[in-house]
Amino acid sequence: MKKYILLLSVISAFFFIAGCAEQGPAEKAGEAIDNSVEKGLDAVDDAANEVEDSAEEAGEAIDDQADDISSGY
């Protein structure tokens, strides 16, 4: 009796693992959505970095102009 339970457990585990190996349409769609969201977040990060760099450059230009004005050009 124990041999049959063990055999049934091994066979069940095999089918469970084999069934999880292939992605179905829902898993593929979920993965595509995840990739799209990740790309979107990367684009937002890139845009935020560009804005930050531009703001820093503008601040430096203003500081340079203020120094020029205070030193009499």
ChimeraX attribute file (.defattr): number of C-alpha atoms within 10 A of each C-alpha:
attribute: neighborCount
match mode: 1-to-1
recipient: residues
	/A:1	6
	/A:2	7
	/A:3	8
	/A:4	9
	/A:5	10
	/A:6	11
	/A:7	12
	/A:8	12
	/A:9	11
	/A:10	12
	/A:11	11
	/A:12	12
	/A:13	12
	/A:14	11
	/A:15	11
	/A:16	11
	/A:17	10
	/A:18	10
	/A:19	11
	/A:20	9
	/A:21	9
	/A:22	10
	/A:23	11
	/A:24	10
	/A:25	9
	/A:26	9
	/A:27	11
	/A:28	12
	/A:29	12
	/A:30	11
	/A:31	13
	/A:32	12
	/A:33	12
	/A:34	12
	/A:35	12
	/A:36	12
	/A:37	12
	/A:38	12
	/A:39	12
	/A:40	12
	/A:41	12
	/A:42	12
	/A:43	12
	/A:44	12
	/A:45	12
	/A:46	12
	/A:47	12
	/A:48	12
	/A:49	12
	/A:50	12
	/A:51	12
	/A:52	12
	/A:53	12
	/A:54	12
	/A:55	12
	/A:56	12
	/A:57	12
	/A:58	12
	/A:59	12
	/A:60	12
	/A:61	12
	/A:62	12
	/A:63	12
	/A:64	12
	/A:65	13
	/A:66	13
	/A:67	12
	/A:68	11
	/A:69	10
	/A:70	9
	/A:71	8
	/A:72	7
	/A:73	8
